[in-house]
Amino acid sequence: MAYAELLRGIAEMRNRGLKHGFSSFTHFQTETDHVTKGEALARERAADLLYRQRGSDPPVLAEVGEALASGAINREHVAEICKVANALSDKVSDDELTVHKRTLLDLAQQARPHEVRRVGRRIVDFVEQSGKSPEDDDREQVRPQCALKIWQDANGRWQLRGALDRANAQTLQGLLGVLAKPKPKDPVTGAFDPRSTSERQGDALVEILELAARCDDLPVQGGESAILTLNINLDEMKTNQPVLLNDSAYVSMNTARRICCSGAAVTPMIFRGDGEDLVLGRTSRTANKAQRRALAARDRGCTFPGCTRTPKWTEPHHVVYWTHSGQTDLDNLVLLCGHHHRVIHHTEWHIRMINQRPAFYAPRWLDPAQTPQYNLAHRTPERATA
């Protein structure tokens, strides 16, 4: 709340053009508040968006300012929402910016800042890909934005530095997800894998190179040989809408077609435009491979409110427990990450399916009104219609 008052004060001073003898308002802040120039500029941008009124027009993110003042969100949430607003300011209409702002504000009230950042990046990706013409996309594919620099340092070790476009980055992340997992605990010594994340990823890169040299020896994960998953709506195929790759990044339809033709291990999840999942029927207690694919396409990740875990980190959960005569059918299954699976089984949280969507209910001592809560992090971004 104190941060909200600070931003209100900054907005008022900027509206009145007060500098108090300094060359700029940024200079004024760095000298009087002893903050860095970056912090001063970030404050000014946030104050402009949340509280600065221009003529009769309200602030761009007035609702975000109200949420900050009430304590519903914090300054880190605000920073992430402002980043998205700045990135989209010249790319979308005011109506569409309002749609995306509302999505992030709703999410910020149930999720941590880094999860808001992740969804914000996804929205920006979606807008940027939607704005590309087929000709622009073709030009990008002729010369992908990839670079790699490799050199030997004074100690004889080879150093790498590079950049990848979004499609190739998802290929690399898919491989690292399989190969960079910590080793199981040693059954003799009881020791855990001592390697750091960067060390495990370095070892995984070496293994990728070895696998590439052997060509056909790619590993499997969860019984699947695919390292890429494309979630494709039939309507999107007709309208050239961006496609979700690995439940993480949007790529253009042209890029999706190229990946499918490249010989890479790809699982295309194609479903009808009305969102209806494959009808797979009742099976055993454990969801089969086809059901897992359908759940991944429907839920897009852990369904617990605010969680951004993607399908590879989740497992199917019976809404009506199997031991209570629940069926292993899509309308009784939802995806949950390991943590939230334990929360559902060992606390008073519970789930109901409402209109084929999982609704979560907090314990009565936390929410006496028993208001249904939904995960907003996996929603496909929407474009405003003209």
N, C-alpha and C positions, 0 to 999 in steps of 0.2 A: 504494500500500500504506500509506503514511503517513496518507492521508486515511481509510482504513479504520480504522486505530488511533485516529485522532481521533474518529471517529463512535462507535466502541466505548466510548471513554472518556466521551463525552457521554451515551450510553445508560445506562452504569453510574451516572453521577452523577445523572441524572434518575430512575432507579429508586430511588436512595437518598434522593432529595429534597434534594440538597445545593445550597445557594445561597450559602453563605459570607457571610452578612450582606447580600446584595443582595436587591432587591425581587422579582426573578425570575431564572430561569436565563438568560433572554435578556439581561437587564441585566448579569449576571455575565460573559457572553461579550463583550459590547460594551466593557466596561471592562478586562477582563484581556487579551483577544486583539486589541482595537482593530479590530474588524470592525463593519460596518454592522448595523443591526437586521435588515434583510432577509437578510443572509448568516447571521446567528445563527439566525433562524427556519428558514431552509432547512436548516441543519445539524441542527437539532433534529428537523425532520420526517423527514429522511433517516435519522437515528440511530434514531428510533422505529420506522420501517418495516423497517430492515435488521437492527438488533441488539437492540432493546429487547424483552425477554421479559415477558409479562404472565401471572403465575401459571405454569401448566403449558403454556400455549400458546406455540409458537415465534414468533419475529418474523414479521410478514406477508411480508416479502421476504427471508427468510433466505438463499435461493439467490443472490439478487443480492448480498447481503453477502459471501458466499463468493467470488463471481466478482470482486468489487472487491478483496478481500484477496489473491487470487491474481494480480492484475494482468491478468486477462482482459478487464476493462472499466475505464473511468476514471470520474472524478467527474462528468463531463458526461453520460455515459451514465446514471449513477445518477440525476442530476437529472431527466432526461426520463422515466425509468421511474417515479420517485416522483410526478411530475406526473400521470401516467395513473392510478396507484394511488389517489391522493387524489381525482381526478375521479370514479373509479368506485366508491369505497368504499361509498357508500350507494345505488348503482344496480344492483349485481350481487351474486350469491351468492359465497361464498368459493371454490367450485369454479370458477366462471367467471372470477373474478379471477386464480386460479392459471393458467388457460388463457392469458389475455392477458399475464400476467407472463412466462410461459415463452416466448411468441411474441417479446416485446420483448427478453428476455434472450438468446435465441438470435440475434436480429438484431444486438444490440449487440456480439456477439463477431465480427461480420463486416462491420459498417457503422459509419459515422461518426455522432456524436451528432445532427446535424441530420436525418439520415435516420431515426434512431430517433424523433425528434420528429414527423416527418411521418407515420410509420406509427402512432404513438401517437395523434395527432389523428384519424386515420382510424378507429381502434378506438373512440375516445370518440364520434365522430360516429355510428358504427354502433349503439352501445349506446343513445345518446340517441334515435335515430330508431326503433329497435326498441321502445323503451318507450312510444312515443306511441300513443294510441288513435286510431282514425279520426276521432272527434269532435274530439280535441285538434288533429289535423292540419288538419281542415276549418276550425277557428277561426283557426289560424295563416295559412292561405291566404287567408281573407277579409281579413285585415289583415297582409300580409307585413312582416317586420321590416326595412324599408328606410327610409333617411333621406338627405337631401341638403341641405346648406347651402351657399349660394353668395353671395359678397359681393365688393365692390370695395375694394381696399386703397388706401393713400395714393398709390401710384404709378400707379394707374389699371388695374392688372391684376386680373383676377377670380380669387378663391381658392375652392377647393372643399374640402368636408369631408363625408364621408358614411359610410354603413354599408349593407351588402347582406346578404340572407339567402343561404344556401349555393347555392341553385339559380341565382339571378340573378348571384351572384358568378362562378359557373362560365361563364355566358354571356359576361360581361365578359372573363374570362381567356381564353376561346376566341377572342374577337375581338382582344384585345391580342396573343395569340400569333401571329396572322396579320399584324397591321399594325405591330407595334412591333419587328420584326426590324431589325438594322443594315443599312444600305444596302450593296450590293456595293462593293468597292474601285474607286475611280475609275480607269478604264482609261488616262486621260491622265496624271494627276498621281500615281497610285499611292496616294493618300491614303485612309485608312479613314474610316468614318462617325465624325465627331467628337462626336456627341451622347451624353450620358449615358443611362443606363437610364430615369431619370425624365423626361428630355427626350423620348426616343423614345416613351414611353408617353403623354406629354402630346400629342405630335403625332398619335399613334394615336387618342386620344380625339376630337380634332378631326375626323379622317377618319371615325370612326364616326358622328359627328353628320352629316357630309356624306352618308355612305352612307344613313343613316336618312332623310334628306330626299329621297333619290332612290329609296328604298324597295326596289327590286329589284336593286340593284347590289352585292350582297354578294360578297366575294372568294371564291376557292377555295384550298384547301390540299391539296397532294398529289393533285389531281384530284377532291377531294371538296368539295361546296358546303356540307356540314354543319359547323356550329360546335359542335354538341353531340353526344355519343355516349352512348347509354344501354345498358349491359350488363345484359340482363334474362334471368334463368333462368326457364324455364317453371314450375318449382315455386315460385319466388318470386312469380310473378304470382298463384298460387292462395292463397298464405299471407300476402300483403301484407308480405313482407320488404323491407327497404330496398334501393334500386337504386343501383348505382355510376354516377355521372354524370361523363363525361369522364375516367374512370379516376383520379379525384382525390377526389371527395366523395360521401358517401352522402346520398340524399334519399328521402323516403317514396314508396311506390308511388302514392299519390294525387297527389303532386307530379309524378312521372314521367308519369302519364296526362295531367295538365294541360299539361305541356310539349309532349307529342305532339299535343295538340289546339290548341295556340296558334298554329300556323302557322310556328313557328321552324324553322330548318334543322336537323333532327334525324335522326341515323342510329340506329335501334334495332337492337342486336345481340342477337337472341333465339336461345338455344341450349337443348338438352335438359337435363333435370335431372341426367343422369348425366355431364354435362360434355363429351359427345362433340361435336367440332367438325363444321362443314359438310364434306362430302366434295366436294372441288373438283377432284380429279384432277391429272394432270401437265400443265403448260403450258410456257412458254418458260423461259429462264434467269432472267428477272426475274419475281418474284411479281406476280400481277395484283391488281387492286383488291379482288376478292372474297377472295383469300387474305390480303391485308393486314388486312382486316376480321376474318377468322376468327382470325388470329394475335393481333390486338389483344384479342379476346375471350378467347382461351385464355391468353396469356402475361401480359396486363395491363401490360406494359412490358418494359424490358431484363431479360433473364433471368440476367445475370451475378450471382453471389452478392453481396448487399448493395446493389445498385444500385436506386435508386428512380425512375429516369427513366420517364416514362409513354410510351405508344405513339407519340405525335406526335414524340418525340425519337429514335425508333429506326428501324432498317432490317432487313429479313429477311436472315438469314445461313444458308447451306447447311451443315448439320452435316457431311455428306460433301460435300466441295467439288464444285462443278459440273465442274471440270476433272478430277476423279477419278471421273467418271460418276455423281455425285450427282444426284438428281431434285429438281425444283422442286415438291415435294409437302409438305403440312403436316407429315407425320411426319419430314421432313428439313429443316424450316425452324424457326428460332427468332428472336426479336427481340433485337437488340443495339443499344445506343446507339453513337454514333460512336467514343467512346474505347474501349469494350470490344470493339467490332468490330476495332479495330486491335490490341488486346491479343491476341485469338485468332489473328489472321493473322500477327503478327510476334513472338510469344513461344511458349513451350512449353506454355502452357495449351491444353487441348483439351476437346471436348464429346462426350458420348454421350447418346443418347436411351434412358431407362430408364422403362418403363411410361408412355410418351408424355410424359415430363417430361425437360427438358434437365438432365443432370448434368455438372458442371464438375470438371475434374481439374487441380490445380496441377502445375507442373513437379516432377519427381522430386526435384530438389535441395531443394525447399521442402517437399514432402510425400512422403517415401519410401513411405508406406503406400498412396498413391493412393486416398484416401478421397473418394467423390463428394460434391460440395457443391451445394446448391440455393439458389436465391433465395427468401428467406422474406418479402421486403418486400411482395409483391403478393398474398399469401394473403388470401382473404376471411375476415374475423373470424368466429368461431364462438360461438354461444350455448350455454351448458351446458344439457343436458336435465334435466328434473325426475326 
